[in-house]
């Protein structure tokens, strides 16, 4: 490959790896953020009589928060299938000689960038879904608050 392509592939790999790292960091922040209103619900709601409509909204909001947390956990859950050549998962199954042979073989760096980009895209799609679910849950909780006050 021409040197310019090597430089651009290095930059693309670094960019995609940074995006994957960002999704994992965002996931940690989201799990913390989702747990706060859920903890408040668990502390405040049990044993308290709620009007029918408020109870429905509280239940909907709580289920939504739990669902969003599960989606985020799926985002950060490691995928251990698909042992592509040149990956640490592939190397974990190699003997020392197989590892050395793999490292000595030419690699398809562009395919590696595409594979990493697909991982990042899946992670971002999961975060987006978790955000959408959370928005619905928060609207339901706000509606519960309003119906309880009325």
Buried (B, 14 or more C-beta within 10 A) or exposed (E): EEEEEEEBBEEBBEEBBEBBEBBEEBBEEBBEBBEEBBEEBEEEBEEEEBEEBBBBBBBBBBEBBBBBBEBBEBBBEEEEEEBEEBBEBBBEEBEEEEBEEBEEEEEEBBEBBEBBBEBBBBBBEBBEBBBEBBEBBBBBBEBBBEBBEE
